[in-house]
Every structure is written in structure tokens, then in C-alpha cells.
Amino acid sequence: MSPFFVMSLLFGLTFGQTASLCAPSEYTIHVEKRECAYCLAINTTICAGFCMTRDSNGKKLLLKSALSQNVCTYKEMLYQTALIPGCPHHTIPYYSYPVAISCKCGKCNTDYSDCIHEKVRPNYCTKPQKLCNM
């Protein structure tokens, strides 16, 4: 292989990683159940960041599949379960949440991600708070 090809390949791989600023990020989820006495603050990781994308001017000429935008989404994740304190016996006191292990830029998978940009709901507690560090 020529040195120019190797340097070009290394530059492309390096730039591709730095241009895509999609990575696991710390995030706190506040979980409440109406029946339970406490709000649980859970520290976890989510995928967040910037993904390189293109917006075509010729949208009417392209197929719908070509218009899909890349988002920062899970490459690897696992689910953990926390116990919400202060719940009566008739209530299920468990809450399962995703933990991002690694992230990638790709199409949004509605099986495990919320792909719609909705109005942001407040992320705070209205009841006394307990901290959960998993």
C-alpha cells in the first residue's frame, strides 16, 4: 500500500470519529408513581450528541428511504431495574430503564427509542426524593 493511501485512510477514520460527536452521556431520570411516597432520582447514561447528516433540496425527487436522517442512538445497551421506595404492597415498585454502553449514528429504531421530537416534559420530582446510583 502506498503511504498516501494509508495516511488518507487514517485521516478519514480519525475525522469520521471526531465529526460524529455521538457518545454516552450522564443523565438523571426522575421516576414517580402516584401510589408511592417517594420520587426516585436515577443516574444513568443515554446516547446524546451530533451526527453528520445531509438535507437534500430535491426532496420531491428522492425516495422516502433516502430522506431518513441519522440520529445519535444506542449501539449497545442494557436494562437495569430500580426499586421505588415507599410503595404500598399492591403496587409494583420496580422501574426498568436503559443504560447506554456505546452509541452510534444511525437510523432511529422505534423498538427501543423515542424518535419523535416532542415538547420536553419536566424532569423533576414533586415528592420527596431518594437517590439511586446504579
N, C-alpha and C positions, 0 to 999 in steps of 0.2 A: 504494500500500500504506500502511496505517496504521502509525504509529510503534510502536504496541503490538505489532502482528504482527511487524514487523522485529526488535524487541527480544526478543520471545518466541522467534523463530527462532534468533537469535544465541545466546541463553541456552541453548536446547536443544542446539544444536550444540556449544557450549563444554562444557556439563555432560556430554554424551554422551562426549566425548573424555576428560574428566578422571575420569569414573566408571569408565571402562574402562581399567585400568592394564595393558594388554597391549602389550608393546614388545620389540624385540630386546634381548637381554641377553648380556653376555660370559660365556663358558663354556669350560672346558678339558676336552677329551676325552683320555683316556689309552688308547693303542692298543698292543696287544701281539699278536704272532704267536708261537706256540710255537717255530717254526723259526728265528726271528730273534733276534739278540743284544741288541737294544735295545728299549726302550719309547719310544713317541713321544708327547709331550705337545703337543696341537694346540689353539691358541687360536682360537675361532670365536664365532659368535653364534647363539643359539637364541631361540625365542619363549617368553616367560615372563610371568606376571602374572595379574591378576584380571579376570574377565569377569562382568558383571552377569548374573544368571540367576534363575529362579523355580523353586521346588519346589512343585508342586501337592499339596494334601491329597487331592484327588479322583482319585488315580492309576487307580483301577479304572474310573472313568467316562470317561477320556480315551483317545484313540488313542495307540499307541506313538510315532508321529511327534511328538506334542505333548509327550512326556516327554523328548525329547532335550535335553541340557544343552549350553550353549555353552562352548567351551574357547579358550584362547589358542593360536592356530595360525598357520601361515605364510600370508601374503598373497602375498609374493614371496620367492623363494629361488633360490639357485644351488648347484651342487655343485662342490667343489674336491677335488683329489686330492693326497695327500701320499705321499712315498716313505719307507717304514720302513727305517732304516739297519741294516746288519749281517745282511741276509738272504742265505741261500745262493742259488746260481743257479737251482735247481729250484723255488724258491718265488716266487710273485707278490708283490712287495714294495710294492704300492700299496694305499692305503686312501682311499675316497671318502667325503665327509661333507657334510652340508647346511650352508649359511651363510644365516642369516635376513637378508633385506634389509628387509622390513617385515612387520608382524604384524597380525592382526585377531582379533576374537572371532567364532567360528563353529562349525559342526559339525566334529567331528574326522574327517579324511579318512584312512582306513587305507591309502591308496596310498602315503603318504609320512610318516605319523605313527604313533607307538605310542600307541594310545588307551586302553590298559588300565593301570590304576594298579597296578603290580607292586611287589613288595618291591624296594627300591633296592639295586642291585648296587654294590659298592665301586668307586670311580673313582680308582684309584691304580695305580702301576707296581710290579711285582715284579722287574723287570730294571733295569739302568742306564738312565737317562732321557736322551733328547735332546729339545730344544725345537724346535717347528716354528711359526713365526709366518708366517701367510699373509696 
